[in-house]
Amino acid sequence: MSVVRILGFSTLSCGCVVGRYRDIASTREVTYVEEKGAGCESHAHRRNHTVSAEREKFAAVSLTTMTARAS
């Protein structure tokens, strides 16, 4: 288990909410699906699992562009 800091979150065009986190010890960034959208048909979007930016090229919102930032 490691300590992470939230960098921000975003809602994808499919309705899923994703959060981007940074591992404090390694400075690695990870993107998790926080909540799956009701109409989402992507099998890659599973609640509490990581999601890859390469698999999300079809998403209208880039995972690197977060709509809100943690303070």
Sequence and secondary structure as in RCSB ss.txt:
>XXXX:A:sequence
MSVVRILGFSTLSCGCVVGRYRDIASTREVTYVEEKGAGCESHAHRRNHTVSAEREKFAAVSLTTMTARAS
>XXXX:A:secstr
   EEEEEEEE TTS EEEEEEETTT  EEEEEEE  TT   TT  TTSB  TGGGTT SS TTS SEE  
